């Protein structure tokens, strides 16, 4: 009699765990989305982006900091970062040097993504060698 009662309790526990497992939702990854406007053609890693309006997504749960860039609905590039730093101060912005994206700063979301310097085949003129631009970025974090 005692054995039957224990067996019934075990069956109910197993059934409860199965029901809970089937009803569980997968953990939602934190998806970061944003927008920016390039006033000129720029290089971002191996991609060349013409002047215009862009959007991007970044899955914060991935370790490589890969940013997917879109122009309208058209995918333009998937760009992995060289380094990911964590920050909670400053403005959301994109830093460009010599026409190439060097950083994507998203401090409201706690991230600064760094990209390698663009090495053109021909050296820039001395007056152009230190040109830097700051482009505002509007970014938000959403669950998937």
N, C-alpha and C positions, 0 to 999 in steps of 0.2 A: 504494500500500500504506500509506504514512504517512498519507494523507488518510483512508482508511477507519478507521485506528486512532484518529485525532483525533475523527472523527465518532462513533465508538462511545463514546468517553470523554464527549463532550458529551451524547449521548443518555442515558448512565447518570447523569450529574450532574443533568440535567433530570428524569429519572424519580425520582431520589432526593429532589429538592426537592419534587416533587409529592406523593410518599408522605409526606414529613415535614409538608407543609402540611395534608394531609387528616387526619393523626393528631394534629396540635397541638390542645391544649385552649385555649379562650379564656382570657385573663387574668381571674382571679377578682377581682371588686370586693370591697372590704372592707365588709361589712354590719354595722352596729352595731344591736344590739337591747337593749331595756331594759324595766324595769317601774317603776311608781310608783303610789302611792295618794293620791288627793286627799281630804282630810277635809271639804272644802266645795266648792261650785260655784265654778269658776274660769274666767276668760277666757284663751284662748291665741290671740293674734292675733285673727282674726275668729270663732274657734270658742268656744262656751260648753260647758264640760265639767262635768257633774254630779259630785257626790262619788262616789268609787268607785275600783276597781282598773283600771289601764290598762297597756297595753304600747305600745312604739313601735319603729319601725325607722328607720334613717338610712343611706343609701348614702353612705359617706365619699368616694366617687369623684366625686360630683356637686358642682358649685361653689356651688349655692345653699343647701346645708345643709337641704334639705326633710325634715322629720320627718313620718312617717305615724303617726298615733295610732289605737289600737284599744281597744275595750272588749269583752273576750272575743274573738270572731271578727269583730265588727262594726267596720268602718272608721268612725272618727269625724271625722277631719280630716287634711288634708295642709297642713303649716304651714312656709312658707319662713322662714328666719332673716333678720334685718336685717344681722347681721354675724357673722363667724366669727373667733374668736381661737384661738390655739394655746397650750396650757398643759399642764404635766405635774405640777402640784402641787395639793393640796387634795382634797376629797371629791367624789364623784359626787352631785349634788344639783340640785334645781330651785328657783330663787329666784322668789318671787311678791311683788309689791307691790300693795297695794289690790285683792287678789283676781285679779291678772293675772300670767301668767308673763312674767318679764323675762329670765331666763337659764336655760339648760340646761347645767350644768357637767359635763363628762365628762373630767376630767383624766387618768384612767388610759388613755384613748384619745387624749389630746392635744387635746381640743376644748372650747371654750366657745362656745355659740350664744347670741346676744343677740336679743331681740325688742322691737319698739316698745312704748312705754307705751300702755296702754289709756286713751282719752280719753272718759270717760262724758259724757253730755249734761248731767247735773247734777253739780255739784261735791260731793265727799264732805265729810262733817262734818270740822271741823279735827282732832278726836281720831282720826279714821280715816285721815287723809291720809298718814301715814307708817308704816302697818301693813305689816310684811314677814314672810313665812313662808319657812322653808327645809324642803323636802320631800326626803327621801333618795331616791336613784335607784339601782337595781341595773342596771348596763350591762355588756355583753360585746361583743366583736368576733369576727365569724366570717367565713370566706370563703364565697362563694356556690358 
